[in-house]
């Protein structure tokens, strides 16, 4: 009888979890059906921010303030809030691999639903250098080779300063180039305060690359829609047997 196959996203989540586990991170989860407070307001997203518009967010009918989460960042606030309620002070190190939803057109690099790899580190004396070092270590282990990363200035309401993270990608026999893999930055003091953490004592960084993006880079996949097509032939194209 033919053996089953794990979906490449499942394989990636397991690989990523093992890598970050060796770096001292635990895994956290949160609801996909979120409240406006956790998805936007607690993350310092203004009430008039375009991300709240119908063309960007799936709002839930007959549930005031209910949304399909647009990112995994709400878990940051939920996790810190719960830890503080239990009198568990930082340091915190978590990753949140989970599904998110965006009301946007689909193409070879965009989907209306996809997976995000949220990361959060809260401690004393944390800097952007720790963020870059974390990405360097993760990419080197995940891609199996030394990876160079760079940080470019950007803007997100929930981080300050904010950066876009690029990795140098040079498959064998091709010309190398910088590829954007996701946003990151130092957690905004307002986000810490909303979660009950004193920003005068603790700092931290957060990141949220798209999981499909790094899977596409690792395996040379040209169309993100293949990952959600449900075509069993695609899954069987990967050398992974069910465990």
CORSULHU-V296068 format. One record per residue. N is the residue number from 1. PSI is psi in whole degrees, -180 to 180 (999 if undefined). OMEGA is omega in whole degrees, 0 to 359 (NA if undefined). Layout:
N/PSI/OMEGA  N/PSI/OMEGA
//
This chain:
1/132/182  2/142/177  3/151/177  4/173/179  5/139/172  6/144/176  7/143/182  8/-28/176  9/-40/176  10/-44/178  11/-44/181  12/-43/180  13/-40/179  14/-43/179  15/-46/180  16/-43/180  17/-39/178  18/-43/180  19/-50/181  20/-29/175  21/-39/178  22/-18/178  23/6/175  24/14/179  25/146/170  26/171/183  27/134/177  28/155/180  29/160/177  30/172/184  31/144/174  32/-29/173  33/106/190  34/168/171  35/149/180  36/-35/181  37/-52/183  38/-35/184  39/-30/185  40/-66/193  41/-47/181  42/-21/180  43/17/174  44/25/177  45/117/184  46/157/181  47/-27/181  48/16/181  49/138/181  50/-27/182  51/-20/180  52/-9/183  53/158/182  54/-30/183  55/-7/180  56/-25/188  57/140/173  58/101/176  59/146/185  60/124/181  61/140/176  62/20/173  63/101/184  64/125/178  65/6/181  66/133/180  67/153/163  68/123/190  69/136/182  70/-9/177  71/170/178  72/2/181  73/-29/176  74/-27/180  75/-29/174  76/-54/184  77/-45/180  78/-43/182  79/-50/181  80/-41/179  81/-46/181  82/-40/178  83/-43/180  84/-37/177  85/-30/179  86/11/180  87/34/176  88/105/184  89/160/175  90/158/24  91/147/173  92/138/173  93/110/181  94/155/165  95/153/181  96/88/174  97/119/185  98/166/182  99/140/177  100/168/188  101/134/177  102/134/180  103/80/183  104/162/180  105/148/180  106/147/174  107/-162/186  108/-21/182  109/4/182  110/141/176  111/155/177  112/-23/171  113/139/181  114/177/181  115/142/178  116/146/177  117/91/179  118/143/174  119/146/181  120/131/173  121/123/177  122/127/181  123/-171/174  124/144/175  125/39/176  126/140/181  127/174/176  128/-24/177  129/-36/177  130/-38/178  131/-49/181  132/-41/179  133/-37/178  134/-44/179  135/-42/179  136/-46/181  137/-45/182  138/-50/182  139/-39/180  140/-40/179  141/-42/184  142/-41/182  143/-7/175  144/22/179  145/163/177  146/130/182  147/135/176  148/134/179  149/160/174  150/155/179  151/129/178  152/138/180  153/141/179  154/-167/177  155/128/169  156/141/183  157/-26/188  158/1/175  159/149/178  160/113/359  161/161/179  162/148/181  163/156/165  164/137/182  165/124/176  166/150/172  167/145/177  168/120/187  169/120/182  170/83/176  171/153/183  172/130/177  173/7/180  174/165/177  175/132/183  176/156/177  177/161/177  178/134/178  179/130/176  180/130/182  181/-14/178  182/172/180  183/159/181  184/-178/177  185/-179/177  186/132/184  187/129/181  188/138/180  189/-34/179  190/-37/178  191/-44/177  192/-45/181  193/-41/180  194/-25/179  195/-1/178  196/11/180  197/135/183  198/112/181  199/-11/176  200/-17/183  201/-38/187  202/148/173  203/173/177  204/174/176  205/159/178  206/154/178  207/159/184  208/61/178  209/156/175  210/127/183  211/-40/178  212/-34/182  213/-45/181  214/-29/175  215/-41/178  216/-42/180  217/-43/184  218/-39/187  219/3/178  220/33/179  221/131/187  222/-15/184  223/116/183  224/-25/182  225/-22/177  226/-31/182  227/-19/182  228/19/184  229/-23/184  230/8/180  231/114/184  232/-25/179  233/-32/178  234/-46/180  235/-39/181  236/-8/176  237/-7/180  238/140/184  239/67/179  240/119/177  241/150/182  242/138/179  243/999/NA
//
